[in-house]
Amino acid sequence: MNIEDIRSLFPALSDKVYGQNLVYFDNAATSQRPKAVIDKWLYLVQHANANIHRGLHYLADQATDEYESTRDYVKDFIGASHREEIVFTSGTTNSINLVASSFGEAFVNEGDEIIVTQAEHHSDIVPWQLLCQNKGARLKVLGVDENGHLEVDQLETLLSPKTKLFCMTQISNVLGLVNPVSEAARICHSHGVKILVDGAQGLVHQGIDVKKSDVDFYAFSGHKIYAATGTGVLYGKKELLDAMPPFMGGGEMIDHVSFEKTTFAKSPEKFEAGTQNFNSVPTLKPALDFARMVAQDEEVIEAQHEICDYLFDKLTSNPRVRIFGVPHGTEKTIPLFSFAVEGVHHEDLALLLDKMGIASRSGQMCAEPLMNRFGVTGMLRISLAVYNTMQEAEYFMKCLDRAIGMLL
Amino acid sequence: MKSLEEAKAEVTDTFSMFDQWLDKYEYLIDLGKNLQAYPLDKKTDDRLINGCQSRVWLDYQVKDGRIWFTADSDAIITKGIISLLISVYSGRTPEEIASDDFSFIDQIGLKENLSPTRANGLVSMIATIRGVAAENLKKK
């Protein structure tokens, strides 16, 4: 599929900002939505709007079918074994909090340990801190080296008989490097430790096969992979989800309720308390369809590669620019670059780029410990998607030079 | 010294000459670069203005019933904005500042067109300057 055809699927991309063509380089924060996703959402709101799992009428059947068939769809997309392993949440943060609460309740006791990596964003740090505070457990950290690579060789020494869970990101939202998920899972399992992988950035660039990589939990957000906001997924191995207590109470997550004793539904309903986001969850189908299509398209893969190489070469050839997350020679890269420019504040750069039509991200990017690791108060980040073009990349480099020139 | 109304009018006039956003920024960058040096020992947490993506410090002295501000920031555009604010409000009495509505900021179009985080920063800067005035009114 050529780039113009891809771009034509995304209405937002033809917008103008301050009279300039929009250059949307903030895809790691959220992606734009293709028309198929927008149409799906509109259809559901207009023609299949009824609360799921409870009504005995036509619309309720429609809505329930759309919602539940999405579960099968997601199951196949990530390679899960059972539909019961797919829990719908509001997003990655919600998915991780669910595990922290329910896995924590079932399996984490005083003196136990949870390990996170230095590259996690706050959503994969703070829930574990809260859990550790509640349970009197200990939070340990696996570091990243100067180039931003996880020190996976240190993982084995961090694991102890007290370790219950290792939490890592598939791709850091700051560093953009692809972490060795399967290897980490193998190491953890050889010590009887479970592993949770944050796929918020990973799924759209790398995909996942949860069976092959053998992760115990996998969390992602729909809105970063072209679906509507407020759609999220938690994958969990069936035996783990079965052994975990509910996260929240209410709605259809019960079996029987009485004032003396309430029994609960099985997973996934057990974890889906209250009215679900039934107008939006089914947008995951056209969104993942699109993601699958572009992931298999040689022309798209090649174009992405070229843009990635171009940006990396240009950025690293500027002596003022320091990139965080530097890939090894042959390492697979994704089009996400965070960097600092010597003598220039990231916020100033983002403001000037904005006025040139470029949406970038500046600041701590919800990863303050990682900022501290590299001794900076913030960074500038550009993150591209399959609909971004080489012309946009070239325009960005020109604008970056101009902005730096204005600020120095 | 110009009156507060004259100082505000001068800023509004200057900004009305810019029809491009980047020109406004170029001007703010110049203001930032030319702001009087701020002493290192005054870069303390209690002088930091909360709510900005970059760090902004504001300090002041009261002489003969007038408030004199000094400020700094690690980002140059923010430094330009705080420079603009203190060029207008420095040397005023607490009464003058407290009774001003700061609406000239809206007239020069800074508040709406700066990014939301920055707009919050601007709001925080104004709130801090107002806070200083209110505090000194109470002391009287």
Chai-1 contact restraints between the chains, C-beta under 6 A:
chainA,res_idxA,chainB,res_idxB,connection_type,confidence,min_distance_angstrom,max_distance_angstrom,comment,restraint_id
A,Y18,B,W21,contact,1.0,0.0,6.0,A-B,restraint_1
A,H345,B,S54,contact,1.0,0.0,6.0,A-B,restraint_2
A,H345,B,D74,contact,1.0,0.0,6.0,A-B,restraint_3
A,H345,B,A75,contact,1.0,0.0,6.0,A-B,restraint_4
A,E347,B,Q53,contact,1.0,0.0,6.0,A-B,restraint_5
A,E347,B,S54,contact,1.0,0.0,6.0,A-B,restraint_6
A,E347,B,A75,contact,1.0,0.0,6.0,A-B,restraint_7
A,D348,B,A75,contact,1.0,0.0,6.0,A-B,restraint_8
A,D348,B,I76,contact,1.0,0.0,6.0,A-B,restraint_9
A,D348,B,I77,contact,1.0,0.0,6.0,A-B,restraint_10
A,L351,B,I77,contact,1.0,0.0,6.0,A-B,restraint_11
A,K355,B,W21,contact,1.0,0.0,6.0,A-B,restraint_12
A,K355,B,L22,contact,1.0,0.0,6.0,A-B,restraint_13
A,G363,B,Q53,contact,1.0,0.0,6.0,A-B,restraint_14
A,L407,B,I76,contact,1.0,0.0,6.0,A-B,restraint_15
